[in-house]
Amino acid sequence: MTEAELIRTYQPRYNILFKDDKSPLYIHISKDKFAQVKQVRKQDIIHYHLQGTLLGPFASAFRVKEVLKLARKIFPWCDRPNQAGPNQALSHPNQLLPSGRACFYYHLDQCPGACLGLVSAARYHRHIQQLTLFLRGQSHLVQKELKLEMQNLSQTKQYEQAGKIRDQLKAIEAVTSQPISLKPDLSTPGLTRSWPQDTSTYLKRLIAQYAGLPDAFQLQRIEGYDVSNTSGQLAVVSMVVFENGQKNGVEYRLFNIKTLHTPNDYQMMKEALARRANHPEWGLPDLIVIDGGRGQLRAALTAWPHPTPIVSLAKDPDRIMIPVLDKNRQPITYHELKLPRSHPALQLVQAIRDEAHRFSKQHHIQRRAKKMLYY
């Protein structure tokens, strides 16, 4: 998996086996009232904005199928739960079944009867929680919970239900006695030629994946922006430039905000980007990085007239925000990438953010000092 990820990132000339478009495989447990469990690819997660629990990535589709096949016999779930009442219209023909019709797995005793309304949402949710723990390798927690439940059922003389849980415990013990290894998510090592090239290569791949850009997308010039002011006074927006992952101080610019004297970082960012767009002789960036969250990102998208991809870096913890745009370049939703601190792409975006912050703050302090001397 590490080799495949590195080949897809660096695109070396002679490695062709892993240059296909197959993205990593995950197990997805949906957030529906009656959750469903499916195998998905990373591109499905990005394209359909899947919410819920994601486990993976996994190397072998066959191995994942085998694990889910075993898990379903112990923790049944329903592929087509009936979440509509008998007199309600179905929202999607492939998602819901008419009331009273059992799904295929119900006849195999691998569905708890959600398709027939035979199980409550609360009980079904407990099954899914146990399944999630089991798939995460925490079967001892599941066994502890099931043993306690079996004892309670026995004490209240619900022997049939207690017997079913006893069978579950036996099945868990039989399955976990032979270890089933599902590899966790990986952070690939950088086979570096240099740190700047490495970070730029990783960031390029992330932007292309999540912003839906072609593989030929080039990432050479990146501009970073940050606002600095004191209660709206003497506001400054900095523009720093990184080329091929390295700072290019000659290209730095500063915008003294002229139209505002009250705190409004969004409008200040809009003014700076609108003025920047009036200077085509500076060249257009391949990517713009904004310091801030969704508000600053929306302001930048509104002001920037070119089809340049724009991302932001939100804080606490640092995470890269990538907007998904409609035809009018208005954000529909956002991808929020929480990368490990060692990830080269995150390190580059952090370096751009920190440099923009340093440059704007430095000039703002100079303006304040100049004003004090003048008075």
Secondary structure as UniProt FT lines:
FT   HELIX           2..10
FT   TURN            17..18
FT   STRAND          25..30
FT   STRAND          37..41
FT   HELIX           42..48
FT   STRAND          52..58
FT   HELIX           61..74
FT   TURN            86..87
FT   TURN            93..95
FT   TURN            99..100
FT   HELIX           104..106
FT   TURN            107..109
FT   HELIX           114..116
FT   HELIX           121..135
FT   TURN            136..137
FT   HELIX           139..155
FT   TURN            156..157
FT   HELIX           159..176
FT   HELIX           195..211
FT   TURN            215..216
FT   STRAND          221..230
FT   TURN            231..232
FT   STRAND          233..243
FT   TURN            244..245
FT   STRAND          246..247
FT   HELIX           249..251
FT   STRAND          253..256
FT   HELIX           265..277
FT   HELIX           280..282
FT   STRAND          287..291
FT   HELIX           294..303
FT   STRAND          310..314
FT   TURN            315..318
FT   STRAND          319..325
FT   TURN            327..328
FT   STRAND          331..337
FT   TURN            341..342
FT   HELIX           344..374
//
